[in-house]
Amino acid sequence: MALSPVRTEPTALSAINRESLQSRAKDAIVQAILNGLFMPGERVIETKIAEGLKLSRSTVRAAIQALIQEGLLVQMQYCGTIVMPLTAVGAGELETMREALEGLAVRRAVEHATSDEIEELHRRYEAAYAAAGNNDIGLSYRLDLAIHQQLVTMAHHELLAFHFKLIEPKMLLYMAHAGGPFLSRASFERQHKDIVLGIARRDPELATRALNAHFAEATGFLVTLFADKEAQANDQPSDID
């Protein structure tokens, strides 16, 4: 039986490559925002990003549109596209969304997490505890986030993981501008220890109660912090005489 000839006509690989470039552009913009290159409320200019990344404007435009859909960038009439402003209302909404998602994650993790996944949760907890209270705020927040990412992984729920992934950049942006006073080891242990213990012991009441306490404290801190920042900004005198 003769073999079919090898196809030589163009395939869909070019489309995959284009998507890969858009994904790389999107990741680069997100990192620039998290690193403070673009501040909350600051305008994001497509042409400058394209020049800096050495990518086409169409590729960068697609990346920007994706970030607008995810909410990290905001399209403003007459102003163009800006980085999502950080507000007390926004902090409260984000934390209540996280609480809903992670509440489901914890309840499912108690039931579905494997022994290896629980061991990984312990490792992440110990790493974050060791880093808490040091001078590397960025590292502390990343390790803190890694714990919550593991909670979502342990839930074994694809739709939950998808929606959590969507809000991760917003979480990191608020964390990056929250500062470090809240990252003491005592506060970290108070907010996380019983969540880990509850899951390890397969105790849904302990884990859920600890998670609720965690978000009550964290939400109160963030909302108050950004309300104070907004009040300070409003009290600043205008530069215009």
Disulfide bonds with the S-S distance in Angstrom:
none
